[in-house]
Amino acid sequence: MIFVFYGLCLASLLLLRPLLVYKVFSGQGKKSVFLTMYAIPALALIHATMGGLLYYAFPYIVIILSVVSMASHFAFRLDQSMCSLLSQTIKESRNLTILIGHWFLHAYGIIAITQLRDPVFHWALLAVVPFPSLFYILTSKFTDPSRLHVD
């Protein structure tokens, strides 16, 4: 659809703009057409390239951003003890909703990458969805800044 828009822009540039420049501006500003004639195909090429890269990288981006966002959600909690992180996540509906949302994004990324071509293996692979959150909760006690020893 965007390429149709670029085509219409280029067609209107070549057909309508010369008439407007001639009638409204008395022939001034003729050279600005040439820059746009090069810019529109360049924009279309950049759009096609970046769109293709984003299309293929999107599942990986979703997985990485869901893990980073979940880790930052846990990191903003004041009490970083394992019991506190686990109890606050389960007891507070807001935190549980955020965690389940991250799990859905993570599962979506895994499904988008694997496309469930081998159903037995790939459905079993969805069992690793909660592991990043469990890893953060279990290892949070090792990252307490007050326990760092500077020798």
matplotlib code that plots the C-alpha trace (Angstrom):
import matplotlib.pyplot as plt

x = [0.0, 2.8, 4.3, 1.0, 1.3, 4.9, 3.7, 0.9, 3.2, 5.6, 2.8, 1.4, 4.9, 5.3, 1.8, 0.3, 3.3, 4.5, 1.1, 1.0, 4.5, 3.7, 0.3, 0.8, 4.5, 5.1, 7.8, 9.9, 11.0, 11.4, 14.5, 12.9, 11.2, 14.5, 15.4, 12.0, 12.3, 15.4, 14.1, 10.9, 12.5, 15.2, 12.5, 10.8, 14.0, 14.8, 11.2, 11.3, 14.6, 13.8, 10.3, 11.8, 14.4, 11.7, 9.5, 12.1, 13.5, 10.1, 9.8, 13.3, 12.6, 9.4, 11.2, 14.1, 11.8, 9.5, 12.4, 13.9, 10.6, 9.8, 13.3, 12.8, 9.3, 10.9, 13.8, 11.6, 10.4, 11.9, 12.1, 14.2, 14.0, 12.9, 9.8, 8.7, 9.0, 7.1, 4.4, 3.9, 3.6, 1.0, -1.0, -1.3, -3.5, -1.6, 1.7, 0.2, -1.5, 1.9, 3.7, 1.1, 1.2, 5.0, 4.5, 2.0, 4.5, 7.3, 5.1, 4.0, 7.7, 8.4, 5.4, 6.3, 9.9, 9.1, 5.7, 4.9, 6.3, 7.2, 4.2, 5.5, 8.9, 7.6, 4.6, 7.1, 9.3, 6.5, 7.1, 10.2, 8.1, 8.1, 11.8, 13.1, 10.8, 11.7, 15.4, 15.1, 13.2, 15.7, 18.8, 17.7, 19.4, 22.8, 22.5, 21.9, 24.3, 24.7, 26.3, 29.0, 32.5, 35.0, 38.5]
y = [0.0, 2.4, 1.8, 2.8, 6.0, 6.5, 5.9, 8.4, 11.0, 10.5, 10.7, 13.9, 15.3, 14.8, 15.7, 18.3, 20.1, 21.6, 23.1, 24.6, 26.0, 27.6, 29.0, 30.0, 30.9, 32.2, 29.6, 30.0, 26.9, 24.6, 22.8, 21.5, 18.8, 17.1, 16.5, 14.9, 12.7, 11.1, 11.2, 9.2, 6.1, 6.3, 6.4, 3.4, 1.4, 2.2, 1.4, -2.0, -2.9, -1.9, -3.4, -6.7, -6.6, -5.8, -8.5, -11.2, -9.8, -9.1, -12.3, -12.0, -8.4, -9.4, -12.0, -9.7, -6.8, -9.0, -10.3, -6.8, -5.3, -8.1, -7.6, -3.9, -4.5, -6.7, -4.3, -1.4, -3.2, -1.9, -5.2, -7.5, -10.6, -13.8, -14.2, -10.6, -10.7, -14.0, -12.9, -9.4, -10.9, -13.5, -11.3, -8.1, -8.4, -5.6, -7.4, -10.7, -9.2, -7.6, -10.9, -12.9, -10.3, -10.7, -14.5, -14.1, -11.9, -14.4, -17.3, -15.3, -14.8, -18.5, -19.5, -16.9, -18.2, -21.9, -21.7, -24.9, -27.0, -29.9, -29.8, -32.2, -30.4, -26.8, -27.2, -28.5, -25.5, -23.2, -24.6, -22.4, -19.2, -18.7, -19.3, -15.7, -14.5, -17.5, -16.9, -13.3, -14.2, -17.0, -15.0, -11.6, -12.3, -12.5, -9.0, -7.0, -4.0, -3.9, -7.3, -6.4, -6.6, -4.1, -5.3]
z = [0.0, 0.8, -2.6, -4.3, -2.2, -3.4, -7.0, -6.7, -5.2, -8.1, -10.6, -9.1, -8.9, -12.6, -13.7, -11.3, -9.9, -13.2, -13.8, -10.3, -10.5, -13.9, -12.9, -9.2, -9.0, -12.5, -13.3, -10.1, -8.2, -11.2, -9.8, -6.7, -8.8, -9.5, -5.9, -5.2, -8.3, -6.7, -3.2, -3.7, -5.3, -2.6, 0.1, -1.5, -1.6, 2.1, 3.0, 1.2, 2.7, 6.3, 6.1, 5.0, 7.8, 10.4, 9.0, 9.6, 12.9, 14.5, 16.5, 17.9, 18.8, 20.6, 22.6, 23.6, 24.5, 26.5, 28.6, 29.0, 29.9, 32.4, 34.0, 34.3, 35.8, 38.5, 38.9, 39.9, 43.0, 46.2, 48.0, 45.8, 48.0, 46.4, 48.7, 48.2, 44.4, 44.3, 46.7, 45.2, 41.8, 42.8, 45.2, 43.3, 40.2, 38.4, 38.7, 37.7, 34.7, 33.6, 34.1, 32.1, 29.3, 29.1, 29.0, 26.1, 24.2, 24.8, 23.7, 20.6, 19.7, 20.1, 18.0, 15.3, 15.1, 15.1, 13.3, 15.1, 12.3, 14.6, 17.0, 19.7, 20.1, 19.6, 21.9, 24.5, 23.8, 25.0, 28.5, 28.7, 28.6, 32.4, 32.8, 32.4, 35.2, 37.4, 36.7, 37.8, 40.9, 41.9, 41.2, 42.6, 45.9, 44.1, 42.7, 45.9, 45.7, 49.5, 49.4, 46.9, 48.5, 47.2, 48.0]

ax = plt.figure().add_subplot(projection="3d")
ax.plot(x, y, z, "-o")
ax.set_aspect("equal")
plt.show()
